[in-house]
Amino acid sequence: MRHVGRDTMKEKLQHLLKMLENSRLAPLIQFVKFGLVGLSNTAISFGTEMLCYYWLMRDAQFPGLCAFLTGLGIEVTGEQVRITLTTAIAFLISVTNSFYWNSRYVFRKEKRSTVGELVRAYFKTMASYALTGIVLSPAIKIWLSGAGIPYYLASLLSMVVTIPLNFVMNKFWAFREKKRDA
């Protein structure tokens, strides 16, 4: 009997959400849904990054990669490579998670997207997050870590800049609805 009550409550909540999505509150509801996806995505990204930094790559110095980059005229330390690699791994996992939920939950369309549209949206999502996750975020972390701020805090502080920027790029570029001719 308890199971039936739960289904009824679930159905009521789904009905309420559909009503809100079709009302004047639709943009607000979309923003809240994006925020919920963003919270879970941030947790996945942060958890993945901390796992890589503090456990998987804890003692890695990357001497071969550092020597190769130095040969190219790019002076880097093992710590800088470690920060960049852990950020890149977290990036790949979190962008795929973000795309999945944003395409199905936040920015879904009434009409199903073609495979081509989904691929384009995925690569736009990847580009949006690349700017913030691979370029901007490591730069902020390296700068803050160099200033003596612990890495975990530098990573959290970088999100203050990257998360709002990701919302804007996803909303108005990656998942933008094409305007139809009247």
N, C-alpha and C positions, 0 to 999 in steps of 0.2 A: 504494500500500500504506500509506503514511503517513496518508492521509485516513481509511482504515478504522480504524486504531488510534485516531485522534482521536475518531471517532464512538463507539467502544467506551468510551473514557475519559469522554466526555460523558454517555453513557447510564449509566455506573456512578455518576458524580457526581449525576445526576438521581435515580437510584434511592436513593442514600444520603440526599439531601436529603428525598425523600418519606418515607423511613423516620424521619428525625429530626423531620419536621413532624408525624408521627403518634405520636410518643412523648411522654414526660413533658417533653422538652426543647422542646416546641412554643412555649411563651411566650418562651423564650430565643431560639429561631430567629427568631421574629417580630420581636423586638427588634433582633437583628443585621441582619435584612433592612431594617427601618425605618432603622437606622443607615446602611446602605449607600445607600439611597435618599436619606437626609438628606445624606450626604457629597456625592453627585453634585448634589443640589439646591442645597446651599450653594455649591458651585463655580460652578454656573450663575448663581445669584443674585449672588454676589460679582463674577464676571466681567462680568455684564450691568451691574451698578451701577458698577463701575470704568470700563467702556467709556463709559457715559453721562456720568459725572461728569468724567472726565479728558479725554474726547475729544469726544463729541457735544454736551455742554453746557459745555464748558471756559470759555468767556468769557461765557456767558449771565447777564444780571442781572435779566431779567424786569420791566422798569420798569412796563409796563402792568398786569401782574398785581399787583405790589406796590402800585401806586396804587389799584387796585380794592379790594384787601383793606384798605388803609388807610382807604378810604372807608367800609368796613363796620366800622371800628373795630378792625381786626386789624393791628397793626404787625408787619411782617416785613421782613427784608432779602432781597436777591437771593440771597445765599448760603443762607439758610434755605429759600427756594423751590427752589433748585437741589438741595439735599440731599433735600427732600421728594419732588420729581419723580423724581429718579434712583432713590430708594428705591421709589417706586410702580411705576415701569416694571419694575424687577427683581422686585418683588412679583408682578405679573401673570404674568410669564413663569415664575417659579419655582413659583408655586402651581399653575399648570396642569401643569407637569412633575411636581410632587409628587403631585398627584391622580392623574395617569395611572399612575404607577408604584405608588403605594400601593394603588390600587383593583385593579390587576392582579397585583401581585407580593406585597405585604405582607398586605393585609387581604382578599384574594379569598375568595369563598365557593364552596362546592361548587355551590350553586344559582346560576344566573345572575341578576344583578340586573335589575330592570325599568328602563326609561328614567327613570321617576319617581324611583326609589330612587337612581340614579346622579346625577340632577340635585340631589336633596336633599343627597346626600353631597358633591357638588361645592360647593354653596353653604355647607354647614357647614365644609368645608375652607377655603373662601374667608374665611368669618367668623373661623375660628380664626387663620389667618395674617394677617388684617386687624388683629386686635388686636395681634399682635406685630410684624407687618411694616410696617404703616402708622401705627400709633399709638405703640407702645413703641419700636421700633427708631429712627425718626427723632428721637424725644425724647432717647434715650440718645446718639445721634450728635451732635445739636446741643449737648447739655450737655457732652459730652467735647471736642468741637471748640472750644467756647467756653472750655474750661479749658486750651487750648493743645495738646491731643493731636492728632497728624496724622489726617486724615480716614480714611485706609486702616486705621489702628490702631483708631480709634473704631468703624469699621464691624465689624471683627473682634471687638472687645470686646463689642459689642451682641449678637453671636451667642451668647455665653456665657449670656445670660439667655433669649433667644428660642427657641433650639433645644430645650432641655428642655421648655419650656412648650408648644411645638408638638407634641411627642410625646404629652404627656399629653392635650391637647385632641383630637388626632386619634384616639388609641387609645380614649378613653372617651366621645367624643361624635360626631365625624364618621363614623367607621367602626364604631361600636358595633353589635354583633349584637343584633337584637331577640330577647328571650326568648320562647320558644314555650310555649304553654299545654300542660300535660301531660295 
